[in-house]
Amino acid sequence: MENKTNDQTTQPKGENRRSALKKLAVAGTAAVLTPSILVGQDNQYKIVIKGGRVFTQGALKSLHVGVTYGGKLKLSETPLEGRTIIDASSKIVSPGFIDILGDNASNPRQTYRLFEKYKVSDGVTTVLQMHGGAMFPKKFHQHFDRVPHYTNYGVSIFVMRLRLRYPLSKRYYYVEQGLEQGALAVAHSMEYQPDTSYAEVLEYAKLAKKYDRPLFLHLRYSDEKRELEGVKEAIRLARESGGARIHIDHLHSTGGTFNMEKALELIQNANNMGLEITCCVYPYSYWATYIVSKRFAPGWRKRFGMTYTDLTVVGTGKKITAQTFPTYRRRHGVLVAVPEGTMPFEKTIDLALQTDFCMIGSDGGIQSAPRANNHPRGAGCFATAIRHGMDIGMSFEKILDKVTTLPARLMRPSLNNRAMLKDGNIADITIFDPKTIRGKASVANPNQFSDGIDTVIVNGDIAYQNKKLLKSKGKPIIYKG
Ligand SMILES: [Zn+2]
């Protein structure tokens, strides 16, 4: 059907199938046909989405969407025939959301199913762990490519872990090896390893540039006085590496918490000069991090203008106190959240969202059940982002750009045949109801599916519908140069 120049394939697939069946029946072999071939013999497409407003080429259009039996897209102004029909009247049909900052690095073999379950239920079809990922992406894929996935998945090179294990020369060697083997990006977090010199990060930036991959950075400072130094360091890295693509993780929590306007201006000016610097935010006005982390090193109350009782253990709702803090501080894996409004929307996230270089990244993931000790962004980031975008008057086109097109451009060329609804692309689709979409995950109970996510299609199969998990057709995403 895709090949209109060939007479034999201009007839609908159903026609081909029917005539093939006839021939087989004549030959007396119809009895061996499997039911899956017989089902839908009259239907041209495996799935047809009708009546929705479809986000394509940067605009919302009334179109019908067909998914071929090979999992490819076909857009049409006229109705299509399909084996499964999805009525998307009053809904929006978007490319599946891409989470560039999913985080499930601590124990992925045990938790990846749960992690992906809460991503797909939030409308995410591709989860890329670009904040950390894996020390050896090839090894990661050797394991994970053999098991079922709800979403597409990929990793960056986790420099923090390499640094804990190897001397400088080995780190560079393994980063380069990972890039040669198809790692999607290089990732480092200077705030968590303050002994990282500028010269060392510059080497990573140069390698990223050499292999045409982005360098993802959690910047060096998050306090009011120095946060902009971190932004300037990222810009300097882009410049002195000869133009590496630099992505700043969660700018509103690290780099632009107190001086967002200035941070955005610095980035905009750098981009105007021809550099390529992007950033992401998650749509929550509070951050959460592990209590053992450097963020809570002595002086944290002064640095953040907070006290003990401002910290809540995620998943329990329990408050920390001056008495319990020292004990918790020694416990690995305890995630605490700061109060809502710590990063006021109007002074941080909303400003960043107005720029064309800021996208959505969750910086999270659900790793346990029934109540995870993970920031609710792990389950509700994307539905919350769309609801928030609507609340502050952003157009659908603008907010959908930040969850589809912009992340795909940053990861180019690895997602070039996804992230955009157009003929021949791979069918990763999220259908949502603009009236009801919203994240439900909370600090007290992060394990909640988002509302309003109607259907999620991954590689041409329905992975999630009506709050139920269905097929596991996620595929590995590696760099394709
Ligand atoms: Zn971070």
Residues whose N, C-alpha, C, O or C-beta is under 5 A from the ligand:
A	BS01	ZN	H218 D249
